[in-house]
Amino acid sequence: MKIVYAIDKYDLENSPSVFLVGPTPRSPEVKSWRPEAINLLEEHGFNGVVFVPETEDGIWKRSYVDQMEWEHRYLGCCTYILMWVPRDLKTMPAFTTNIEFGLYIDSGRIWYGRPDGAPNNVYLDFIYKKFTGAEPQKTLWDLIHTIMERDKLCQRNS
């Protein structure tokens, strides 16, 4: 599995790719959900590319414009958009996530979930069901498992 962090350049190959969309912590006190997603993808045997819109060390070195350009580029060409929305209105409001959801919901590449109790996701749930016919996943494990099983992206250990 190849991990491509924010602002890192990567030339896409024919391997499957997943972009991890969702709220990003804005302070070091708030834990990101993305390391768990990376671990779960690895546990499922995913051997493609994972685009992570955070820096590897947690320190932003570039401008927000660079970040937006990077996200727009790789969201436009990744195989799957894994959208996990553990929204917290004080620490991870996910306002950009809402826009990305709207931009890509009809792409056929969004796989969406959110934990029970995450606030203000009712409309995302409604639109996801309307466009995909699927229910949002309630755990990150279920979301990743669903993607991997859907297209048999995981490597089977016999």
N, C-alpha and C positions, 0 to 999 in steps of 0.2 A: 504494500500500500504506500502510495506517495502522498505526502501532505504538503499542500501549498498554502502558506500563510499570506496574510494581507500584504499587498504590494509586491510580493515575489512574482517574478515572471515565470510562465510555464507555457511551453508549446504543446498544445493538445495532440494526443496520439489517438489511436483507435480504441483505447481502453475506456471502460465506463468511468464516469466521474459524478461526484456528489458535491453539491454546494450546501453548506450548513447555514441556513437562514434562520434568524430568530434574534431575540434581543441580546445585545452585547452589554456586559457590565461597564459602567462608567467610572467605577472606583475600584481600587484593589481589595476593598473589604467584601465586595460582592463576587461570589464564585461563578465562573462561567460554566454553562452546561455542555460546552463543546468538547472538553477533554473526555467526558463520559461518552459522548457520541462517537468520538474517534476510537475509544476502547471497544465499544460495542460493534462498530464496523469491523475492527480487527478480529474480535471474537467470532464474528460471523464469517470470517474468511474473505472479506472484501479485498480485492487486490488491484483496485483502480486508483483514481486520483480523488483526493478530498480537498476541497477548497474551503479554507477557514478564514473568515473575514476579521480575524484578530491577529496581532503579532505573536510570534512564538514566545517572546519574553515578556509580553504585556506592556511594552513601552512603545508608544507611537512616535515614529521618527519622520513621518511625512505629513503632507497636508491632507485635509479632509477631502479636497478635490481629487487628489491622487487615490484616496480610498474609494471614493464614489466611482471613479473611472475603472478601477480594478474590479470592483463588484459588478458593475454593469457589463464589463467585458466577459467575465467568467460565468455570470448568471445567464448570459445570452447563449452560451455554447455548452454548458454542462449537460450531462445525461439526465440527472435527477436533481430536483430542488427539494432537499429535506428541510421542511419548515416546522421547527419545534418552537412553541410559543409559551414558555413558562413565565408569562407576563407578571410583572410586579410594577404597579404604577409609580412607585417611589424610586426603585432602583434599576428596573429594566422595563420601561414603558412600551417598547417595541413599536414606536411610531413609524420608523422606516420599514419595519417588517410589514406593517399594514399596506404600505405603498407597494412593496415588492410582491406581496400576495396578489394585489389587484393587477399588477403588471403581468404576472405569469400564470394566473389561475387557469386561463384557457390554453396554456401551452401543452397540457398533457404530461407535464414533468413534475408537478408539485405533489408531494406526499406530506400531509399535514397532521399534526397532533399537538395536544396541549394537556397538561395535567388537570385533573379535576380541581376546581377551585381557582384556577387562573382567571383573573377578572377580565371583563370586556372582550371576550372571544366569541360571543354568541353570533355576531354577524359573520365572522370568519367561518364558524361552524356551518352556518346556513349556506353561505356561498360555496364552500367546499363540497357540501352534499349536493347542491344544485348542479355544479359543474362536473363533478366526478361520480356522483351516485354512491360515494363511499362515506362512511362515518369517520370522523377524526379519531386518531389513536390516542389513548389516554396515558400511555407510558412511552418513554423514549425507546425502550427495548422493543416494544410492540411495533413502533413506527419503523425502526430499522429492520426488524425481522420481516415486516410486510414488504418492504422494498426489496430485500435480498431474496425472499421467496418468490416474489412476483416475476422476476426475470432471471431467477436462478443465478444471481451474481456472486453467490458465495461458493467457496470451494468445499466440496464434500470430503470429509475424512472417512475413508472406508475401513 
